[in-house]
Amino acid sequence: MKADDYKYPISQCDVPPGRRSQLESYRAKRRQWLTWLDADEHHAIWTNLSAMVWTDVSYRILRQLVIGQDDKNETSCLHNTLVAEQVIQGYVARQVLGIRRLLDKTSGVISLRRLIIDMRSNWPLFTRENYVCHDGLPYDYEAVVLKEMTARAGKGAFWAATTGPEAHGTSGMAHEQFDRLAGVDPSKRMREDRLPKTLLGTIESWLGGSGAEELADWSHAYLAHAGGPDRRKQIEEGLVTADKISEAIKTLVRATEALSACVLFAGGRPGRAVRSVRTPGSAGGTAGPQGRCRRALGHAQPRAGRLRRRRGRRVDRSRESGRGLSP
């Protein structure tokens, strides 16, 4: 969803009146976070990441063209040292500064780090009730299924609702995704269930192991600022390469996808339509951001039981909280 607004007012959300003030806070913060992710006019996180991916692809294509050309073809502009210098320096500067901006913790900026910090400070809002019912979805989707199937018995195929109080398919997927993220047994679901903070810790560990911080530190000393001898000495072992930049961008995309598709249940990369799936007795149904969530999590699916593989996907059957995101 875009950050414009919600389809259903709070009065139509399946939340008791006594907890609607908390739901209102959750909706307001979620709207803000989605704006940071995809709707801000100048600094949306997904917009910046898309530009960085395209710059990476463009650079690698040009580099491959140079490698594939005959060295004796001196008439090609790709062998001009001025052109090569500008391409390489421009690539490094743009990409490293982009990574640095996404890791910026300064108050008042839009960045991936600031998004995580703000989510952490508002983590009590992430209850199962708010997660599932924040925009009109029913909490008890099984009751809605029973009601609809009874009413439509013998009437043939139909298109099931994808939003609102009748959207049992979307509600069911939201519950299932919450179960995976929280490590909750589906038979023990409660409206007051909360997502574990270890989810954010896992995402932060991805960023910490990606090399992105080292690239940002390098930019502090050589690119964004003129670092003094002591500052430069701290990172003298650092080496900026195209592969390091690419790996850092991949991790930033993975972390952003996890926050968007998994934690906010709002879909992942912009411009990707939600695929419909069939529900029992229907000609079509709903599909939430589960597929994108699985990709962001490295296909880890926490459930009770043992570790196993299914169709090439690694499935974590443990019930420990926070195992929905695996490094």
N, C-alpha and C positions, 0 to 999 in steps of 0.2 A: 504494500500500500504506500501511496505517497503521503506526505506529511500534512496534506491540506486539512483533513478533518476525518471524523468517523461517520459511518453511515447511519448509526443508531444513537439516539440520545441516551444518557445514563438511565433515564426512567424506564427504558426498554431493555436494559441489561439484566441478566439473571443473577442479580446480586441483592441481598437483603438491604433495606433502606439504611440500617445502622452502619453498613460498611461502604456506602456509596461515596462518602467523602474520601475514603482511601482510594476507591476506584477512580474518582475524579483526579486525584493527584497522580495516579499511575498513568492515566490517559494523557495528562498534560506533559509528564516527563517523557513518555513514549513518543509523543508527537515531536517534542524537542529533539530527541535522539534520532528519530527518523529524518528530521530536517538536516541535522549534521551529517547523516549518512548519505542522503540522496537528493535533498531539495534545496540546500543553500545555493544561492545564485553564483557565488564565487568560489567557495571553499568546501563544497560537499566532498566527503571522504571518498565515495565511489568515483566521483568525477576525477579527482586527483589520481586515484589508482588506475583508472582506465587510461588516462593520459600517460602515466608512467609505463604501463604495459605496452602501449603503442610505441612509445619512444624506444623501449627495449627491443621490440621486434624490428623497428626501422633500422636501428643501429646494427643489429646482427645481420640483417639482409645486406646492408652496405658493406659490412666487413667480409661477408661471404663472397660478395661480388669481387672484392679486391683479391681475396685468396684464390678465387677461381680463374682470374685473368692471367694471361701470359705476361710474365715480367717484362718482356721486350715491347709490350704494347704501351709505349711511353706517351702515346697521344691521348690516352684515357685520363679524364680529370680525376679519377679515383686514385691515380698515382701522384697527383700533385700534392706536395707536402703541406701547402697552405690549406688545401681542402681537408686533408686528413687531420691536420692539427685542429681545425675548427670543429670537425665532426666529433673527434674524440673528446676534446675539452668541453664541448657543448653537452655531450652525452653525460659525462661524469658530473658536471656542475648541476645540470637539471635533475638528474636522478638522485644524487646525494642530497641536494637541498629539498627535494620532494620527500625523501625518507625522513630527513631531519624535521620537517614540518609536521609530518604525521606522528612523530614521537614527542612533539613539544608538550610539556606539562604546564606551561604558563597559563595562568588564569585568564579567561576572556578570549581564548583562541578555540578554533575548531580543529581537533586532531583526534587520532585514534586513542592516544593516551588519555586525553581529557574525557573522551567518551567513557572509557573504562573507569576512570576516577569518579565521574559523576554517577555512573551506574552503581558503583560500590557504595557511595554515600546514600543512595536511595534503594538499596537492596531489599529492605523489608517490604517494599511494594510488590516484589515478585512472588505473590502467592498463586496457587493453582487457580483460585477463583478469578483473580484479575487476569491471569495468563490466558484462560479459556474464554471468559465471558466479557472481556473489555469492550467488545463491539457487537453486542446483541446475540452472540452464540449461546445455545442452551448449555447448562452445566450437565444435566442428566440427558445425554444424547440417546441413551438406550430407550428411554420413555418416548422420545420423539420418534425414533425408528418404529417402535411398536404401534404408535398412533398412526403414523403414515402408512405403514404396510397394511394395517387393518382397514384403513379408509380406501386404499387403492387395490385391495385384493381382487384379482380377476379382471382388472382393467388394463392390463398390459404394461408395456414399458413407459417410463416417464423420466423427465429431467429433474433430478433432486436439487434442492436449494443449495447454494454455495455460501450464502451469507444469511445472517439473521436467525431468529428463533427456531426456524425449521431446518437449519443446516446441520443435521446430525453428523454428516460425514466429516466436515471441517472440525466440529467440536471433538469428535472421536480422535482425530489425528492430533489435535492440540493436547488432549489428555495423554495420548501415547508418547508424544514428544516430551512432555513434562515428566512422565514416568522415567524415561531414559535419562534425562538430564539430572533428575533428583535421585535416581536409584530407588524409586518407590514401587512396591508391589501393587499392581492394578487393583487387587482385591481389597487394598487398604487405603484407597484414595480418600482424602479429606480436603474440603475447601481451603483449609488453613495451611496445607502443605506449602513449603517454601523451597525455592531453589537454593542449593548450597553455594556459599561464596567461593568454594574451591573451583567452581567453573571459571571465574575470573582469574584466579590464580594460575590455572592451567593455560589460559589464553596468554597471560603475561609471561609464562615460562616459554611459550612458543616465541614470543618477541625477544625474550632475553637470549635465546639460543640461536637466533637467526643471523646474527652479525649486523643487524640494523643499528644497534646502539654504537658499535664500533665505527660504522660509517658516519653516524651523526657526530661522534666525538672528533673524527678526522675533519669534518666540515667546520667544527668550532675552531680548530687550530689553523686550517689552511684555506678554507673557502668562505665561510660566513664572517670569520674574524681573523685578524692577524695575530695568531697565537705567539706568545713569547717563548723563549728557550725552555722554560720549565714545562709549559703546556705542551710543546712539541715533543719533549722527551717522554712524556707520559704515553704517547701513541707512536713512538718511533718504530715499533714493530709492525704497525698497521700497514697494510698494502691494499689499495683500492683496485679491484678487478671487475670486469664485466660480469663474471660468474657470481661474485659476492653480491653485487648489486641485484642481479636477477633473483638469487635465492632470498634476499631480504624482501624483495617485492612479493614473491610468492607467499612468504609467511605473513606479510601484511594483508594480502588478499584473503588468506585462509582465516586470519583472526577476525577480519571485518565480516566475512561470510558467517562465521560462527556467531558473532554478536547479532547480526541482522536476522539470519534464517533460524537460528536456534534459540538464542536468549530472548529475542523480541518477537519471534514467530511472525516475521514480516516479509519473508522472501529474501533472496540474496541479491546477486548482481542485478542492476537495473536493466529493464528492457527484455527480461526473460518471462514469458507468459507462464502462468501456472497450468500445468497439464491436468486435464480432467481424467478421472478414473471412474470405473463403474462401481456402483454400490448394488447390493442385492435387490433385484427386481427393478432396477432403473436403467435407463438408456445412457445415463451419464451421471457424473457425480462431482465430487470435489477433490482437490489435491492441494494440500498445504505445502509449506516450504521444507517438507521432510527430506526430499531428495537432496536439496541444496545443503541442508543441515548435515546429512550423512557425508557428503563430499567434504565439507569443512572440518568435520570431526575425524577425517581419515577413515570413515566407514565403521567407527566403533559404536556398537549398540549395547548398552548395559542392560542385562536382564539377570534374573536369578538363575544360578546354575553354573555350568562350566564354560570354559573358553572353547569356541568351535568356529569352523569356517562354513560359510554357506554361499554358494555361487561366487566364490572368489573374494568374498567380503569377510573381513575379520570381525567377529561378533563377540563383544565382551559380555559374558553372562553374569558377571559379579553384581552384587547389590550395594556395593559401597557408594556412599554419596559422592557426587562429583565425578564419577567415572564416565559420565556421558561425553566428556571431552577428554581425549587421550592425546598426549604429546606424540 
